[in-house]
Amino acid sequence: SIADAHSPTHAWASDGTGSLPVGSESILTLNPALDLRSTRRARLTYWSRSTLSSGATAVLEVSQDGGATWQIHQRLPAGNFAWELRTADLTAYTGPEYAPVRVRFRLVSADPADRWLVDDVVVETMEPPSEFGLPFDDDFEGLRYWDGSGGFARVTDQSHSPDTAWYGNASGAALTLHGQIDLTNATNPTLRF
């Protein structure tokens, strides 16, 4: 849609130029797949404008198997929203243990007036700082501050809270903080794990 774009000259409109029949699906899939294996942290930002009835489904979805199955990563609320910048954290799909991921925007209409516009999609990677201040804590759910070697890997089936942990049981396995902790002004610092 040209007239409705956030930035010149085009945006994706779920309904093209007319209304979307109730129960119809409109999908925008990012091609090619995103290869995030060599990064520690990634996010996707996009501009979104929507008019959604309470029964509509407007979601950002991610596939880890080439598009055979999709998981909802972000859901838009019902209502009428002007252009807004939205962010989706893709850090959970970074690292050498993950295959490239597919990303798509999907709307299933529940009312002829349901409409979603998406513009200015950006995927960016971010590296953690090289020095950390105090207090420092990490639950392993978001930023990737650690380097695993010798068999250490991130796992989701053996975590204490809530979803991700590092696991290694091979001789010589090591988990190393990617950076330093500044202890310059610390009095009796304590490490708990």
Helices and strands as residue ranges (DSSP letters): E 12-13, E 25-34, E 42-52, E 57-63, E 71-75, E 79-89, G 91-93, E 101-108, E 115-125, E 131-132, E 146-149, E 153-155, E 165-167, E 174-177, E 180-181
